[in-house]
C-alpha cells in the first residue's frame, strides 16, 4: 500500500469519526433530556449515572479518535 492511499484512508476515517464525535456531542449539549429519556427506556439508571457514563464514553471516544485516526493522518501528511 502506498503512502497516498494510507493518507486518504486515514483522512476519511478522521472525517467520519470526527463527524460522529460532533454529532454525539451536539446531541448531549442540545437535547440532554431527550437522550436521557430514550436511553433510560432501554437501560434504567439515575441521571447522575447517565451523565457519568455519557461523558466518560464521550471522552474515551475522543481519545480513541485522536490517537487512532488523527495522529496517524497527521504523521502521514508530514511524511508525504
C-alpha positions in Angstrom: 0.0 0.0 0.0 1.3 3.4 -0.9 1.6 6.4 1.5 -1.0 8.3 -0.5 -3.6 5.5 -0.1 -2.9 5.3 3.6 -3.2 9.1 3.9 -6.5 9.1 2.1 -7.8 6.2 4.2 -6.9 8.0 7.5 -8.3 11.3 6.2 -11.7 9.7 5.5 -11.6 7.8 8.9 -10.9 11.1 10.6 -13.7 12.9 8.8 -16.2 10.1 9.5 -15.2 9.7 13.2 -14.9 13.4 13.7 -18.5 13.8 12.4 -19.7 11.1 14.8 -18.0 12.8 17.7 -19.5 16.2 16.8 -23.0 14.6 16.3 -22.8 12.8 19.7 -21.5 16.0 21.4 -24.2 18.2 19.9 -27.0 15.8 21.0 -25.6 15.7 24.5 -25.4 19.5 24.6 -28.6 20.5 22.9 -31.0 17.8 23.9 -29.7 16.0 27.1 -33.2 15.3 28.5 -34.3 13.7 25.2 -31.2 11.5 25.1 -31.7 10.6 28.8 -35.4 9.6 28.2 -34.5 7.5 25.2 -31.6 5.7 26.9 -33.5 5.0 30.2 -36.3 3.2 28.3 -33.7 0.6 27.5 -31.3 0.9 30.5 -32.9 2.2 33.6 -30.4 4.4 35.6 -30.2 7.6 37.6 -29.4 10.9 36.0 -26.0 11.1 37.7 -25.1 7.6 36.4 -26.2 8.6 32.9 -24.2 11.8 32.9 -21.1 10.0 34.2 -21.4 7.2 31.6 -22.1 9.5 28.6 -19.3 11.9 29.3 -17.0 9.1 30.1 -17.8 7.4 26.8 -17.5 10.7 25.0 -14.1 11.3 26.5 -12.9 7.7 25.6 -14.2 8.1 22.1 -12.4 11.4 21.7 -9.1 9.9 22.9 -9.5 7.0 20.6 -10.4 9.3 17.7 -7.3 11.4 18.3 -4.9 8.5 18.8 -6.2 6.1 16.2 -7.3 8.4 13.4 -6.0 12.0 13.7 -2.4 11.3 14.8 -1.7 8.7 12.0 -3.2 11.0 9.4 -1.1 14.0 10.5 2.0 11.8 10.6 1.3 10.6 7.0 0.7 14.1 5.8 4.1 15.2 7.3 5.8 12.2 5.7 4.4 12.8 2.2 
